[in-house]
Amino acid sequence: MKTRIVSVPVAAALLLLVARASSPAGEKEIPIPRPGPEHKMLAKSAGKWNAKVKSWFGPGEPKESQGVLKREVIFKGLYVHESFTGDFSGMKFQGRGVLGYDTNKKKYVMAWIDNFGTGISLNYGSYDADTRTLTFTGEEDNPAMGGKMKTRDVIKNVSDDEQFFEMFRTPVSTGKEMKVMEITYTRVK
C-alpha cells in the first residue's frame, strides 16, 4: 500500500513534466537564468578562509578575534553561500550570508543573518574591476548602536587567496560614518 501511495505523487509529477515539455507553440517557456560573468567572479571566492577580525565599539584600540568563513557555490552558480563561525568579544558568533548578482537590477546583492540579531540585512552593491572591490550599501535598525543606520560594506579582493573586508555604519542621528569592523580573510589551501 505504501508503494502505491508514493507512486501516485511521483506519477503526477512526471505527467506535469511531460505536459510542460509538450506545451502548445503559443505558450512561452519560463527562461532559466544562467550564471553570467558577475556570478563567475563571485564563485571564485568559494572555499575555506581563515579570518582575523578587528572590531571597534568606540574610541581606542579594536578588539581582536578569529574565525573561519566557508563559501560554496549554490543553485548552479547563481549564488555563493557563506557560513562564518568565530568569536566576538568572547562570545560564540555564527553568521550566514548569500551573495549574488541580480540581473534585473544590474546590482550585486548580499543578504546576512547572524546569532546576534533578529533582522535580515539586505544590501545592494557594485563592483569596481580596477580596484577589485565590491561595495554594498543599505540601511539597518541597530538599537545597540543608536537606532537606524546607513550601512556600507566593502570587500576588496587583494589576491585570489586574500580578501579585506571593512564594515562602516552611519547613525542617522549623527550623520557621521564610523568603521566598526575589518576582517582579513586568507584562503586555506
PAVO-580858 format. One line per 3 residues: their letters; for each residue x, y, z of N, C-alpha, C. Coordinates in steps of 0.001 Angstrom, whole numbers, always signed. Each point is the difference from the previous one (the first is absolute). Layout:
BEGIN
a> X Y Z X Y Z X Y Z ~ ...
This chain:
BEGIN
mkt> +810 -1193 +0 -810 +1193 +0 +859 +1265 +0 ~ +1109 -7 +775 +893 +1156 +35 +565 +295 -1377 ~ +367 -1052 -739 +558 +176 -1330 -1004 +704 -897
riv> -1244 -355 +102 -1039 +601 -826 -199 +1474 +363 ~ +29 +329 +1293 -186 +1380 +442 +1153 +869 -488 ~ +1216 -490 +86 +1166 +741 -470 -26 +115 -1522
svp> -453 -1032 -702 +7 -6 -1456 -956 +1020 -595 ~ -1118 +289 +653 -968 +954 -538 +616 +1400 -113 ~ +636 +551 +1067 +623 +1323 -169 +1132 +6 -1026
vaa> +769 -1058 -49 +1092 -86 -974 -564 +0 -1411 ~ -1066 -767 -236 -627 -50 -1322 -575 +1361 -376 ~ -603 +692 +972 -562 +1328 -272 +1099 +979 -385
all> +1123 -57 +686 +1123 +888 -324 +527 -280 -1399 ~ +109 -1275 -358 +471 -357 -1344 -970 +487 -1078 ~ -1298 -136 +243 -989 +479 -962 +93 +1517 -178
llv> +239 +720 +1095 +147 +1449 -71 +1216 +369 -848 ~ +1100 -712 +188 +1204 +268 -792 -232 -270 -1482 ~ -667 -1095 -300 -290 -338 -1397 -924 +1050 -616
ara> -1004 +437 +759 -926 +1010 -497 +724 +1315 -285 ~ +915 +381 +875 +758 +1231 -224 +896 -117 -1227 ~ +623 -1164 -162 +920 -200 -1126 -737 +49 -1326
ssp> -1256 -390 +4 -751 -23 -1256 -1032 +1121 -40 ~ +320 +1172 +583 -930 +1128 +25 -223 +514 -1410 ~ -1195 +534 -257 -305 +528 -1339 +994 +1086 -402
age> +184 +166 -1292 +996 +931 -524 -251 +1437 +428 ~ -1236 +366 +296 -324 +1359 +383 +421 +355 +1419 ~ +246 -993 +849 +363 +279 +1387 +1499 +248 +116
kei> +356 +933 +896 +1414 +312 +222 +578 -927 +1051 ~ +1216 -414 -236 +733 -773 +999 +593 +955 +1016 ~ +110 -420 +1231 +607 +828 +1031 +1514 -41 -200
pip> +628 +1174 -187 +1457 -3 -195 +714 -345 +1312 ~ +949 -886 -90 +794 -393 +1153 +1257 +862 +8 ~ +243 +733 +1106 +1199 +845 +24 +1280 -824 -30
rpg> +994 +551 -623 +1316 -622 -85 +1020 +966 +621 ~ +1029 -539 +630 +1019 +878 +584 +714 +815 -1072 ~ +148 +1278 +267 +741 +889 -883 +1376 +272 +580
peh> +727 +934 -585 +1356 +305 +482 +15 +492 +1451 ~ -1058 +701 +411 -68 +495 +1374 -102 -1171 +992 ~ -812 -986 -343 -147 -1185 +852 +1311 -793 +58
kml> +650 -96 -1150 +1261 -756 -53 +1090 +680 +824 ~ -10 +1343 +35 +956 +729 +828 -237 -320 +1471 ~ -1262 -7 +428 -321 -332 +1391 +395 -1440 +326
aks> -194 -905 -953 +289 -1423 +221 +1475 -254 +296 ~ +873 +898 -452 +1432 -169 +266 +318 +50 +1492 ~ -919 +532 +802 +244 +99 +1442 -412 -1255 +758
agk> -479 -1020 -703 -391 -1247 +675 +1218 -633 +658 ~ -222 -611 +1155 +1075 -659 +728 -38 +351 +1473 ~ +1058 -370 +693 +110 +244 +1430 +1011 +1112 +235
wna> -347 +954 +885 +829 +1167 +267 +177 +173 +1504 ~ +1228 +254 +435 +246 +405 +1387 -257 +1496 +90 ~ -558 +428 +1140 -368 +1401 +171 +676 +588 +1236
kvk> +660 +1140 -184 +535 +792 +1111 -869 +1248 +84 ~ -696 +138 +1134 -1026 +1022 +151 +456 +1088 +971 ~ -281 +1242 -356 +185 +1143 +902 -1344 +716 +76
swf> -443 +278 +1239 -1286 +669 +207 +186 +1214 +891 ~ -693 +1088 -355 +46 +1225 +790 -1368 +238 +630 ~ -14 +225 +1310 -1247 +293 +713 +0 +1435 +506
gpg> +929 +788 -457 +158 +1386 +428 +1444 +388 -210 ~ +416 +1105 +591 +1396 +426 -173 +967 -990 +651 ~ +1203 -16 -501 +1019 -868 +576 +358 -1158 -908
epk> +754 -906 +570 +489 -1163 -744 -1140 -975 -295 ~ +69 -670 -1151 -1052 -963 -336 +140 -1295 +805 ~ -1111 -703 +120 +1 -1360 +551 +360 -926 -1151
esq> +852 -1001 +280 +419 -925 -1047 -552 -1385 +280 ~ -358 -710 -1067 -505 -1368 +109 +301 -724 -1308 ~ -364 -1262 -23 +239 -820 -1192 -1257 -784 -347
gvl> -28 -464 -1226 -1123 -804 -446 +346 -756 -1264 ~ -987 -712 -502 +139 -764 -1244 -1227 +283 -862 ~ +241 +308 -1253 -1064 +234 -973 +69 -1101 -1046
kre> -1135 -648 -222 -101 -1004 -1069 -995 +514 -1022 ~ +408 -50 -1263 -878 +441 -1090 -182 -1143 -991 ~ -1229 -148 -462 -271 -996 -1037 -957 +577 -1036
vif> +190 -407 -1232 -863 +423 -1093 -1259 -861 +54 ~ -1159 +674 -102 -1278 -727 +48 -870 +386 -1197 ~ -1040 -770 -226 -976 +217 -1072 +668 +199 -1356
kgl> +842 -970 -326 +664 -68 -1305 +773 +1263 -353 ~ +642 +597 +1015 +874 +1139 -245 -632 +1366 +142 ~ -1280 +62 +379 -665 +1291 +105 +308 +734 +1304
yvh> +382 -737 +1046 +243 +614 +1302 +1212 -625 +680 ~ +539 +733 +975 +1037 -518 +880 -550 +63 +1415 ~ -10 -1143 +680 -477 -81 +1382 +1200 +87 +936
esf> -101 +863 +1021 +1068 +173 +973 -438 -535 +1358 ~ +948 -597 +701 -235 -479 +1363 +1203 +400 +847 ~ -229 +899 +973 +1084 +519 +829 -178 -502 +1426
tgd> +1097 -472 +607 +7 -358 +1420 +1233 +627 +629 ~ -158 +459 +1220 +1127 +617 +694 -432 +491 +1355 ~ +762 +962 +505 -384 +599 +1267 -5 +1516 -162
fsg> -794 +648 +822 -176 +1435 -70 -80 +494 +1434 ~ +1074 +615 +470 +78 +475 +1392 -242 -1128 +993 ~ +569 -1151 -277 -103 -1130 +915 -1266 -818 -135
mkf> -885 +344 -917 -1236 -750 -210 +62 -722 -1343 ~ -611 -1184 -51 -45 -746 -1258 -855 +753 -1007 ~ +514 +82 -1217 -694 +733 -1051 -205 -921 -1194
qgr> -1207 +37 -565 -312 -738 -1221 -761 +915 -940 ~ +364 -33 -1257 -702 +805 -994 -126 -754 -1306 ~ -1038 +331 -748 -227 -596 -1316 -311 +1117 -980
gvl> +528 -142 -1196 -252 +1006 -1017 -193 -623 -1365 ~ -575 +781 -886 -160 -392 -1401 +414 +1195 -847 ~ +903 -255 -940 +443 +1020 -955 -495 -389 -1382
gyd> -390 +971 -767 -447 -280 -1358 +68 +1245 -855 ~ -479 -161 -1219 -108 +1133 -915 -1405 -18 -567 ~ -751 +1068 +232 -1373 +121 -479 +47 +560 -1415
tnk> -270 -849 -974 +105 +420 -1402 -1094 +998 -378 ~ -1114 +13 +714 -1056 +983 -282 +398 +1387 +488 ~ +565 +76 +1204 +397 +1288 +577 +1392 +429 -437
kky> +747 -946 -577 +1391 +271 -402 +835 +419 +1206 ~ -226 -711 +1125 +727 +292 +1235 +357 -1307 +693 ~ +1095 +56 +739 +345 -1109 +876 -911 +85 +1209
vma> -264 -1134 +606 -873 -33 +1171 +626 -880 +1081 ~ -161 +432 +1255 +524 -763 +1126 -1072 -24 +1095 ~ -344 -1191 +453 -913 -159 +1132 +790 -647 +1136
wid> -271 +428 +1247 +767 -488 +1141 -894 -168 +1221 ~ +215 -1108 +734 -630 -228 +1298 +1069 -528 +943 ~ -183 +253 +1308 +923 -577 +979 -694 -150 +1341
nfg> +675 -652 +923 -596 -296 +1299 +27 +1188 +960 ~ +441 +1169 -438 +1 +1193 +842 -1165 +935 -325 ~ -885 -400 -877 -1132 +851 -362 -1166 -824 -500
tgi> -1117 +675 -229 -1190 -688 -501 -411 +492 -1376 ~ +718 +963 -539 -335 +536 -1313 +814 -656 -1098 ~ -411 +260 -1218 +724 -451 -1188 +543 +1238 -694
sln> +1306 +56 -135 +642 +1124 -670 +9 -277 -1505 ~ -497 +955 -768 -24 -126 -1457 +621 +1257 -589 ~ +1071 -184 -751 +745 +1117 -572 +252 -238 -1483
ygs> +44 +1094 -747 +303 -67 -1428 +1308 +719 -255 ~ +703 -443 -1045 +1288 +605 -242 +466 -53 -1433 ~ +1233 +472 -152 +643 +43 -1315 +1423 -511 +137
yda> +588 -317 -1149 +1365 -527 -36 +867 +937 -825 ~ +1150 +358 +542 +993 +794 -708 +1118 -946 -428 ~ +52 -301 -1290 +981 -970 -511 +1437 +518 +148
dtr> +200 +1313 -93 +1358 +557 +116 +591 -242 +1385 ~ -816 +148 +1039 +488 -198 +1372 -390 -1364 +560 ~ -726 -797 -793 -468 -1336 +411 -792 +81 +1309
tlt> -922 +976 +55 -721 +289 +1235 -1508 -14 -204 ~ -688 -745 +872 -1460 +13 +82 -387 +958 +1127 ~ -958 +898 -268 -491 +909 +1024 -1516 -141 +92
ftg> -474 -354 +1196 -1429 -185 +255 -503 +1099 +918 ~ -1207 +507 -255 -609 +998 +869 -1428 -408 +330 ~ -477 +519 +1133 -1366 -281 +420 -329 +738 +1278
eed> -1022 -474 +700 -415 +556 +1282 -321 -1132 +950 ~ +146 +277 +1291 -363 -983 +1009 -456 +711 +1266 ~ -775 -707 +798 -369 +472 +1333 +919 -685 +984
npa> +694 +801 +813 +941 -554 +969 -134 +773 +1314 ~ -946 -437 +867 -210 +712 +1261 +1267 +112 +854 ~ +871 -1014 -51 +1220 +19 +809 +962 +1101 -447
mgg> -99 +419 -1259 +921 +1019 -517 -710 +1317 -324 ~ -1193 +187 +521 -641 +1300 -179 -1183 +31 -939 ~ -552 -1131 -385 -1202 -2 -843 +293 -226 -1464
kmk> -712 +762 -860 +118 -181 -1460 +1382 +433 -475 ~ +575 -839 -871 +1343 +275 -519 +69 -255 -1491 ~ +840 +779 -649 +368 -294 -1385 +1186 -949 +74
trd> +48 -941 -927 +1065 -996 +6 +842 +121 -1264 ~ +1269 -329 +162 +922 -109 -1145 +983 -1107 +328 ~ -1 -1046 -817 +907 -1127 +166 +846 -115 -1262
vik> +1305 -145 +190 +944 -4 -1116 +823 -1282 +44 ~ +35 -718 -1123 +814 -1217 -125 +1017 +238 -1106 ~ +1269 +46 +373 +1074 +191 -983 +697 -1332 -223
nvs> +70 -420 -1264 +730 -1212 -367 +1464 +387 -177 ~ +779 -169 +1057 +1420 +342 -28 +720 -918 -986 ~ -335 -1289 +58 +521 -1004 -931 -1019 -1136 -23
dde> +288 -1061 -747 -906 -1148 -26 -76 -694 +1359 ~ +995 +253 +864 +65 -686 +1296 -101 +935 +1197 ~ -308 +1281 -241 -154 +940 +1114 -1081 +1025 -335
qff> -868 +231 +977 -1026 +1034 -112 +44 +880 +1244 ~ -391 +1248 -181 -48 +940 +1120 -1407 +582 +49 ~ -683 -202 +1122 -1380 +443 +194 -36 +1143 +1006
emf> -754 +1053 -311 -191 +1103 +932 -1486 +286 +137 ~ -430 +230 +1254 -1398 +285 +296 -86 +1406 +608 ~ -822 +845 -623 -213 +1364 +468 -1475 +202 +313
rtp> -284 +781 +1044 -1369 +323 +365 -99 +1506 +239 ~ -1120 +567 -439 -270 +1415 +189 -1345 +143 +705 ~ +14 +347 +1294 -1272 +233 +682 -720 +1189 -641
vst> -1274 -165 -281 -774 +1079 -602 -5 +1212 +943 ~ +38 -271 +1298 -50 +1086 +988 +1224 +923 -58 ~ +1180 -540 -355 +1216 +826 -21 +481 +313 -1412
gke> -281 -888 -936 +483 +186 -1370 +1493 -234 -162 ~ +661 -520 +1045 +1450 -233 -53 +275 -1491 -205 ~ +677 -300 -1117 +356 -1391 -264 +1119 -439 +937
mkv> -127 -1246 +504 +1052 -557 +849 +314 -1421 -457 ~ +1267 -323 +88 +436 -1362 -319 -248 -844 +1239 ~ -734 -1118 -177 -314 -850 +1145 +691 -1357 -58
mei> +466 -384 -1189 +648 -1307 -106 +864 -72 -1248 ~ +1058 -798 +94 +771 -387 -1179 +410 -1453 +179 ~ +39 -708 -1116 +380 -1412 +22 +976 -252 -1140
tyt> +1100 -646 +335 +935 -473 -1023 -255 -1494 -172 ~ -389 -377 -1195 -265 -1399 -336 +1188 -573 -782 ~ +469 -1166 +428 +1067 -701 -696 -503 -1386 -358
rvk> +63 -334 -1290 -502 -1292 -456 +803 -1148 +594 ~ -699 -1038 +452 +627 -1222 +491 +220 -901 -1206 ~ +1246 -426 -208 +306 -836 -1184 -35 -1467 +335
